[in-house]
Amino acid sequence: MTRRSCAIYATGIVCAHLLILGIALLVAQVFQTMIQERIKKEITLAENSRVLDGWINPPPPVYMQYFFFNVTNPDEFLAGKEKPKVTQIGPYTYREYRPRENVTFLENGTKIFATNPKSFVFLRDMSVGDPEVDRVTTVNIPFIAVMNELNSYSFFLRSFVSMWMGSMGIEVFMNRTVHEVLWGFKDPLLSKLHTMRPEVDEHFGLMYNKNGTHEGEFVFHTGEKNYMDYGKIDTWNGISQMNWWSSNQSNMINGTDGSVFHTFLSRKELLYIFAADLCRSIHLGYVADTEVKGIPAFRFAPPSDVLAPPDENPNNAGFCVPAGDCLGKGVLKVSVCRQGAPIVVSFPHFYQADDRYISAIDGMNPNEEEHETYLDINPTTGVPIRACKRAQLNVILKRVPVFMSSLLPSEYHFFLFKKVICFLLNFQTATIDDESAAQMRTLLLIVTVVSNFPVIIVGLGAILLVILIFLVCRNRQRKNEVKRIDFTEAFHSFAVSLHFPFYTHFAFILFKFACCIVVFSHFEHYE
């Protein structure tokens, strides 16, 4: 056996082994299963987990942006002559810091306790102005809250409070600085109530006493028992189910807090998030594939049925409190967890809400690009790569009979009956930082290479198969060339051997003929 034949046989053997091994591993999904199990084991909130430090101190910067709706025609609106006209001012941007504290492992490391205090630092270069200077005309929420509370009191008490508030110059709208509306001010109405009821705080602000405080005490599943439970909330403030809403399903605490999700997400599943500021859990559905800083991601967003009325989504019937008292599509009344204040939550500019809410206010321009809430999550690791939470706070203006009758005309009763007025937009955004993105890309590259190792083996086998075919064809060609050369040489030798006696005999005859001529010449000479 020649060296060339040995090379062909060796290539064929290696090629066959690689193809058989690669196809077998590909069908059995050995490497895919191995890498998946490894990731499921690594991405947990266990004590020695690699992701625990990032969960306790999230590296991506979180920005909180506030936009205010400045009411430009408060007098005309209260007179019932015009619908409210608003202009959006902002953003006023704050960097949000949210480390987890008091981290404690429970039940043999299967659960973890933590609080999540949040602090805010103003960023002037990302804001439109100075919140301590810029002023805004907006709804006087303390006034609305008191008016709403007095609805259940007697006619005489409502009349007395009406005259008393009128003498103090307290009105439906107030003009305050952005800083005061956000972080608090001493309200004259609440100060008077505080003297009569000390439990009433005399300060009001949308974020009053929330800088440096947390939203409650959480217990999370670490994912040690089941990777699908990774990051899910077990209890909030010691309870596993709320009691604000009118159905057990609505009171359930489902999902995570939005910071982590289980690994290997599917496009078909719904993701659940418990939002403490909304006092409920919401679900997000798959929207599209996207990419952030070179990292593949699935985009999830709340579908339109999240804030749909019960006639469109019966599961939302429990969010009507009292039972049957429901608002329209796209809004959620959260008075039950806001000390009774008539606060309504929606998406910005009433995105996905009934047209009657949009058309009732001049200045609403809802669109998906600017007003949709979404999460871009890497499906392999379950890590949010980019998040944008967008919400709008509104208040229900509902005229109490005989209340403020001296200040409001009769048209006010019809015009303001359950009127939903927007006053604040809250945009919370976060994107993975460059260092974390580089680490994520490296991890995903390793996962891709290991998961596709059988494909690499099959590819190598295919390459060797092509080489084998080339070698076989080349070897056969060389053999044909050798046979052709041997045949030519044999034919030439045969031809030479066949014609040699003829040439010899012909030369001999010529020689004899020449001799005869010479003899004949001599004979004639002697004669």
C-alpha positions in Angstrom: 0.0 0.0 0.0 1.4 3.3 -1.1 1.6 6.4 1.1 -1.1 8.1 -0.9 -3.5 5.2 -0.3 -2.8 5.3 3.4 -3.7 9.0 3.5 -6.9 8.4 1.7 -7.9 5.5 4.0 -7.0 7.6 7.1 -9.0 10.6 5.9 -12.0 8.4 5.2 -11.9 6.9 8.7 -11.6 10.2 10.5 -14.3 11.7 8.3 -16.7 8.9 9.1 -16.0 9.1 12.8 -16.5 12.8 12.9 -19.8 12.7 10.9 -21.2 9.9 13.0 -20.1 11.5 16.3 -21.4 15.0 15.3 -24.8 13.8 14.1 -25.2 11.7 17.2 -24.4 14.6 19.5 -26.6 16.9 17.5 -29.6 14.6 17.7 -29.0 13.8 21.4 -28.4 17.5 22.2 -25.8 16.6 24.7 -23.9 19.9 24.6 -27.0 22.0 24.5 -28.4 20.2 27.6 -25.0 20.5 29.4 -24.7 24.2 28.8 -28.3 24.9 29.8 -28.0 23.0 33.0 -24.8 24.9 33.8 -26.4 28.3 33.2 -29.5 27.3 35.3 -27.1 26.4 38.1 -25.0 29.5 37.9 -27.8 32.1 37.4 -29.4 31.9 40.8 -29.4 34.1 43.9 -27.5 31.6 45.9 -24.9 32.8 48.4 -21.9 32.1 46.2 -23.6 32.9 42.9 -21.8 35.0 40.3 -24.9 37.1 39.8 -25.6 37.9 43.4 -23.4 40.9 43.6 -24.9 42.5 40.5 -28.4 41.9 42.0 -27.5 43.6 45.3 -25.7 46.5 43.6 -27.0 46.8 40.0 -24.3 48.4 37.8 -26.5 49.9 35.0 -27.5 53.5 35.8 -31.2 54.1 36.3 -32.6 57.5 35.4 -35.9 58.9 36.6 -37.4 61.6 34.4 -40.4 63.7 35.4 -42.6 65.6 33.0 -45.4 67.9 34.2 -48.6 68.9 32.5 -49.0 72.6 32.9 -52.6 73.7 32.8 -52.8 76.8 30.7 -56.6 77.6 31.1 -57.6 76.8 34.7 -60.2 79.6 34.9 -61.9 78.8 31.7 -61.9 75.1 32.6 -63.5 75.7 36.0 -66.1 78.0 34.4 -67.1 75.1 32.2 -66.3 77.1 29.0 -63.3 75.0 27.8 -61.8 71.6 28.2 -58.5 71.7 30.0 -55.5 72.7 27.9 -52.1 71.3 29.0 -48.5 71.7 27.8 -45.9 69.1 28.7 -42.8 70.5 30.4 -39.7 68.5 31.2 -37.8 66.4 31.6 -36.4 66.9 35.1 -34.0 64.0 35.4 -32.7 62.3 38.5 -30.2 59.5 38.8 -31.7 56.7 40.9 -29.6 54.6 43.2 -31.2 51.4 44.3 -28.9 49.0 46.2 -30.4 46.1 48.1 -29.9 46.1 51.9 -30.5 43.8 54.8 -29.9 40.8 52.5 -30.6 37.6 54.4 -30.9 34.0 53.2 -33.8 31.9 54.4 -34.9 28.3 54.3 -31.5 26.8 53.5 -30.7 29.3 50.8 -33.9 28.8 48.7 -35.2 32.2 49.6 -33.7 35.6 50.2 -34.9 38.6 52.1 -34.0 42.2 51.1 -35.1 45.8 51.1 -34.6 48.1 48.2 -34.1 51.8 49.3 -34.1 54.3 46.5 -32.3 57.6 46.5 -32.4 60.3 43.8 -29.8 62.9 42.7 -30.8 65.7 40.3 -28.9 65.9 37.0 -28.9 69.4 35.7 -27.3 68.6 32.3 -30.1 66.1 31.5 -32.9 68.4 32.5 -34.7 71.4 30.9 -34.4 73.7 33.8 -34.0 74.2 37.6 -36.8 72.4 39.5 -36.5 75.0 42.3 -37.1 77.8 40.0 -39.5 76.5 37.3 -43.2 76.7 38.2 -46.1 74.6 37.1 -49.9 75.0 37.4 -51.4 71.7 38.2 -54.2 70.1 40.2 -54.3 70.8 43.9 -54.3 67.2 45.1 -54.8 67.9 48.8 -57.9 69.9 47.9 -59.2 67.1 45.7 -58.5 64.5 48.4 -60.4 66.5 51.0 -63.3 67.2 48.7 -63.5 63.5 47.8 -63.4 62.6 51.5 -66.2 65.0 52.4 -68.5 63.4 49.9 -69.6 61.0 52.6 -70.2 63.6 55.3 -73.3 65.6 56.1 -74.6 68.6 54.1 -73.9 71.0 56.9 -70.3 69.9 57.4 -69.6 70.1 53.7 -71.1 73.6 53.6 -68.9 74.8 56.5 -65.7 73.4 55.1 -66.6 74.9 51.7 -66.9 78.4 53.2 -63.8 77.9 55.3 -61.6 76.8 52.3 -63.0 79.7 50.3 -62.0 82.2 52.9 -58.5 80.7 52.8 -58.2 81.2 49.1 -57.7 77.4 48.4 -58.5 76.5 44.8 -58.7 73.5 42.6 -55.5 74.4 40.9 -52.2 75.4 42.5 -49.1 77.1 41.1 -45.9 75.6 42.7 -42.3 75.0 41.8 -41.4 71.6 40.3 -39.3 70.8 43.4 -42.3 71.5 45.7 -44.7 69.4 43.8 -42.2 66.5 43.7 -40.4 66.5 47.0 -43.0 68.3 49.2 -44.1 71.6 50.7 -46.1 72.6 53.7 -49.7 72.8 52.5 -52.0 75.3 54.2 -55.0 73.1 54.0 -53.2 70.1 55.4 -51.6 72.3 58.1 -55.1 73.3 59.3 -56.3 69.7 59.3 -53.1 68.7 61.2 -54.1 70.9 64.1 -57.4 69.1 64.4 -56.1 65.6 63.5 -52.4 65.2 64.3 -52.1 62.0 62.3 -52.6 64.0 59.1 -49.2 65.1 57.7 -49.1 68.8 56.9 -46.7 68.3 54.0 -47.6 67.1 50.5 -45.4 66.0 47.6 -45.6 63.3 45.0 -42.2 62.0 46.1 -42.4 63.3 49.7 -40.5 61.1 52.1 -39.5 58.7 49.3 -35.9 59.8 48.8 -33.9 57.2 50.7 -36.9 54.9 51.6 -37.9 51.6 50.2 -41.2 50.2 48.9 -41.4 47.4 51.4 -39.8 44.2 52.6 -39.4 41.5 50.0 -38.7 37.8 50.1 -37.6 36.3 46.8 -37.1 32.8 45.5 -33.4 32.2 44.7 -34.0 29.7 42.0 -32.1 26.9 43.8 -35.1 24.6 43.8 -36.5 25.5 40.4 -34.9 27.8 37.9 -38.3 29.0 36.8 -38.8 30.6 40.2 -35.6 32.6 40.0 -36.3 36.1 41.3 -40.0 35.6 41.9 -41.5 37.3 44.9 -42.6 35.1 47.7 -43.9 37.7 50.1 -44.2 41.5 50.2 -44.3 43.2 53.6 -45.0 39.7 55.1 -48.0 38.9 52.9 -48.3 36.6 49.9 -51.6 38.1 48.8 -53.0 41.6 49.0 -56.4 42.6 50.3 -57.1 45.8 48.5 -58.9 44.5 45.4 -62.3 42.8 45.1 -61.1 39.3 43.9 -58.5 36.8 44.9 -56.9 36.8 41.5 -56.4 40.5 41.5 -54.9 40.4 44.9 -52.2 37.9 43.9 -48.6 38.9 44.0 -47.2 37.4 40.8 -43.8 37.4 39.1 -40.6 39.3 39.9 -39.9 42.9 40.7 -38.7 43.4 37.1 -35.0 43.3 37.8 -34.5 39.6 36.9 -36.3 36.8 35.0 -35.7 33.1 34.6 -33.3 31.8 32.0 -34.2 30.6 28.5 -37.2 32.7 27.9 -39.7 31.8 25.2 -41.5 34.1 22.8 -44.8 32.5 23.7 -44.8 33.1 27.5 -46.1 36.0 29.5 -43.8 37.6 32.0 -45.3 38.8 35.3 -44.1 41.8 37.3 -45.3 43.0 40.7 -45.4 46.8 40.6 -45.7 48.1 44.2 -46.4 51.7 42.9 -49.4 50.3 41.0 -50.4 48.1 43.9 -50.8 45.1 41.5 -49.1 42.6 39.2 -49.1 43.2 35.5 -48.1 40.9 32.6 -46.0 41.6 29.6 -46.1 39.8 26.2 -43.5 39.3 23.5 -43.4 42.0 20.9 -40.3 41.6 18.7 -36.7 40.6 18.5 -34.2 43.4 19.0 -30.5 44.0 19.8 -28.9 46.3 22.4 -25.1 46.9 22.3 -24.6 43.7 20.3 -26.7 41.6 22.6 -29.7 39.8 21.2 -32.9 40.4 23.2 -36.7 39.8 23.2 -38.8 42.9 23.7 -41.8 42.4 26.1 -44.5 45.1 26.6 -47.8 45.2 28.4 -50.6 44.3 26.0 -53.7 46.4 25.7 -55.7 44.0 27.9 -53.7 44.8 31.0 -55.8 47.9 31.7 -58.8 46.8 29.7 -62.3 47.0 31.3 -64.0 43.8 32.6 -66.2 43.5 29.4 -63.0 43.1 27.4 -60.9 41.3 30.0 -63.0 39.6 32.7 -59.9 39.0 34.8 -59.8 42.8 35.5 -63.1 42.8 37.2 -61.4 42.5 40.6 -59.6 45.9 40.1 -63.0 47.7 40.3 -63.4 48.9 43.9 -66.0 48.8 45.1 -67.0 45.9 42.9 -68.7 47.1 39.7 -67.3 50.6 40.0 -65.0 50.5 36.9 -63.4 53.1 34.8 -62.9 52.9 31.1 -60.1 51.2 29.1 -56.5 52.2 29.7 -56.8 53.6 33.3 -56.6 52.1 36.7 -57.9 53.7 39.9 -55.4 53.1 42.8 -57.1 55.0 45.6 -57.2 51.8 47.7 -53.5 52.0 48.2 -53.1 55.8 48.1 -54.9 56.7 51.4 -58.1 57.2 49.5 -56.8 59.9 47.2 -58.6 59.7 43.8 -55.4 58.9 41.9 -55.7 57.1 38.5 -52.7 55.5 36.7 -52.4 55.2 32.9 -49.8 55.0 30.2 -48.5 58.5 29.0 -51.0 60.6 27.1 -53.6 57.9 27.7 -51.8 55.5 25.3 -54.0 52.4 24.7 -56.9 54.2 26.6 -60.4 55.1 25.5 -60.7 58.0 23.1 -62.9 59.8 25.6 -60.0 60.3 27.9 -57.7 61.5 25.1 -60.2 63.9 23.6 -61.3 65.3 26.9 -57.9 67.1 27.3 -56.3 69.4 24.8 -52.6 68.4 24.5 -52.8 64.6 24.4 -50.8 62.9 21.6 -50.3 59.2 22.4 -48.0 57.2 20.3 -46.2 53.8 20.7 -42.6 55.1 20.2 -42.7 57.7 23.0 -45.2 56.2 25.4 -44.9 52.4 25.4 -43.5 50.6 28.5 -41.2 47.8 27.5 -38.4 45.5 28.6 -35.6 44.2 26.4 -34.4 40.9 27.9 -31.7 38.6 26.8 -33.6 35.3 26.4 -30.6 33.1 27.4 -29.8 34.7 30.7 -33.1 36.4 31.6 -31.2 39.6 32.2 -32.9 42.9 31.3 -30.7 44.7 28.8 -32.8 47.8 28.5 -35.9 48.9 30.4 -38.3 51.8 29.9 -41.1 52.2 32.4 -43.5 54.9 31.4 -46.5 55.9 33.5 -48.9 58.8 33.9 -50.5 60.0 37.1 -54.0 61.4 36.9 -56.7 62.6 39.3 -60.4 62.2 39.2 -62.2 65.6 39.5 -65.7 64.8 40.9 -67.9 67.7 42.1 -69.4 67.1 45.5 -72.9 68.6 45.8 -73.1 72.0 47.5 -69.3 71.9 47.9 -67.5 75.1 46.7 -70.8 76.3 45.2 -69.8 79.9 45.8 -66.6 79.4 43.6 -67.9 77.1 40.9 -70.8 77.7 38.5 -73.6 75.2 37.9 -72.0 74.0 34.7 -69.2 72.6 36.8 -71.4 69.8 38.0 -71.9 68.5 34.5 -68.5 69.3 33.1 -66.3 67.9 35.9 -68.3 64.8 36.7 -65.6 62.1 37.0 -63.2 64.1 34.8 -59.8 62.5 34.7 -57.1 65.1 34.7 -53.4 64.3 34.0 -50.7 66.0 35.9 -47.5 64.0 35.8 -45.4 61.7 33.6 -42.9 59.4 35.1 -40.3 57.8 32.8 -37.8 55.3 34.3 -35.1 54.1 32.0 -32.0 51.9 32.3 -29.6 50.4 29.8 -26.8 47.9 30.5 -23.5 49.6 30.9 -20.6 48.9 28.5 -18.5 46.7 30.9 -21.5 44.5 31.7 -22.4 44.4 28.0 -18.9 43.2 27.1 -19.1 40.4 29.7 -22.5 39.4 28.5 -21.3 39.2 24.9 -18.3 37.0 26.0 -20.7 34.7 27.9 -23.1 34.4 25.0 -20.2 33.6 22.6 -19.0 30.8 24.9 -22.6 29.5 25.2 -23.0 29.6 21.4 -19.7 27.8 20.7 -20.3 25.1 23.3 -23.9 24.6 22.2 -22.9 24.4 18.6 -19.9 22.1 19.1 -21.7 19.1 17.5 -22.3 21.4 14.4 -18.6 22.2 14.4 -17.8 18.5 14.4 -20.2 17.8 11.6 -18.7 20.7 9.7 -15.2 19.3 10.1 -16.5 15.9 9.0 -18.0 17.5 5.9 -14.8 19.3 5.1 -12.8 16.0 5.4 -15.5 14.4 3.2 -14.8 16.9 0.5 -11.1 16.4 0.9 -11.6 12.6 0.7 -13.6 12.9 -2.5 -10.9 15.1 -4.0 -8.1 12.7 -3.0 -10.0 9.7 -4.5 -10.7 11.5 -7.7 -7.1 12.7 -7.9 -5.7 9.2 -7.2 -7.9 7.7 -9.9 -6.8 10.3 -12.4 -3.1 9.6 -11.7 -3.7 5.9 -12.2 -5.4 6.6 -15.6 -2.4 8.7 -16.6 0.1 6.0 -15.6 -1.9 3.4 -17.6 -1.9 5.7 -20.7 1.9 6.2 -20.5 2.6 2.5 -20.2 0.4 1.7 -23.2 2.2 4.3 -25.3 5.6 2.9 -24.5 4.5 -0.6 -25.2 3.0 0.3 -28.5 6.2 2.1 -29.5 8.3 -0.9 -28.6 6.0 -3.2 -30.5 6.2 -1.0 -33.6 10.0 -0.9 -33.5 10.3 -4.7 -33.1 7.8 -5.2 -35.9 9.6 -3.2 -38.6 13.3 -4.0 -37.8 13.6 -7.2 -40.1 12.0 -5.4 -43.0 14.6 -2.6 -42.9 17.4 -5.2 -42.7 16.2 -7.3 -45.6 15.7 -4.2 -47.8 19.3 -3.0 -47.1 20.6 -6.5 -47.9 18.8 -6.5 -51.3 20.2 -3.0 -52.1 23.7 -4.2 -51.2 23.4 -7.3 -53.5 22.1 -5.1 -56.3 25.0 -2.8 -56.0 27.5 -5.6 -56.1 25.9 -7.0 -59.3 26.2 -3.6 -61.0 29.9 -3.4 -60.1 30.6 -7.0 -61.4 28.7 -6.2 -64.6 30.7 -3.1 -65.1 34.0 -4.9 -64.8 32.8 -7.6 -67.2 32.1 -5.1 -69.9 35.5 -3.5 -69.4 37.4 -6.7 -70.1 35.4 -7.4 -73.2 
